Amino acid sequence: PDVARAADWLVADLQSLGFAAKAHATPGHPMVVGQGGDGGPHLLFYGHYDVQPVDPVHLWHRDPFDPAVEQTPRGPVIRARGASDDKGQLMTFLEALRAFR
């Protein structure tokens, strides 16, 4: 159910940017497709909006869905489930589309 809600959120965000977007059912989780523009070059962007399960939960030192900034020998990092698993790249793409529009 959480992945379906994430797909719905992504569809709504793409629609707010003026794209025709829809979530399509698959044998697994929904696939989101957005289209926009009139003719010209085409751009295909692939990215995933879901996050793998947190299991085994006992290996986490804190709530995996409660992000926290932690210090490492290489500097600060954000630790949370999905913090670096394509969410940043997906949001960068969406914000670039927002700026472009």
N, C-alpha and C positions, 0 to 999 in steps of 0.2 A: 504493500500500500504506500510506503514512503517513496518508492521509486516512481509510482504513478503520480503522486503529488508533485514530485520534482519535475516530471515531464510536463504536467499541467502548468507549473510555474514557468518553465522554459518557453512553452507555447505562448503564454500570456505576455512574457517579456518580449519575445520576437514580434508578436502582434502589436505591442505598444510602440515598436520601432517602425511599423508600417509593413512588415512582412506578412504574407499569407502563411501561417504556420499551423501545423496539425500534428497530433500524436497518433501514430499508427500502431495497431496491435501487432505483436510478433509472437512466436512460440515462447519467448522469454519476456523481457520487459519492453515497454513501448519505445518506439523509435520516433524521434521528433524530426520533422522536415519543415523547413521554412524556405519560401521562395519570394523573390522580389525583383524589381527592375524591369526595364523594357528593352529587350534585345541586348546587343553588346556582348562583351566577354562574360563568361560564366565562371563562377568561383564555387568550388565544392569545399566545404569545411567539415571535417569529421572530428568529433570529440565526444567523450562520454560524460554524462551528467550524473551518473550513479556512483556509488561507492561500495566497495566490497564489504561484506559483513565484518563485524569487529571480533568475531570469535577467533581464538579463545579469549574471552573477556578477562580471564584471570592474569593474562600477560600484561595488561595495561596497569600502569601505576596510578591512574586517575580515570575519571569518566572520559571515554574516548570522544564523546561529542561535545565536550566542554573545552574549547580551545584555550591554550595558554602559551605565552611566550616563555621559552626556556633558554638559558645560556648554555652554549656548547663551546668547545675549544676554538671553533671557527666563527663564533658570534651567535647572536640570538636567532632562534628558529621558532616557528609556530608549530606546536604539537597538538594534533587532533586528528581524528579519523577523517581522511579525505582532504586534509589541509594542502597536500601537494599532489594529490592524485587526480589531476586534470581540472580541478575546480578553478585554480588560478588561471590556467590557460583558457578555459571556457569563459570565465568572466572577462579576461582581457579581450577576447574576441568580441563578446557582446558589447563591451564598453567602446571598443574601436568602431563597431557598427553604429553605436549611439552617437559617437563623435562625428562619424562620416555623414550620418543622416542629418 
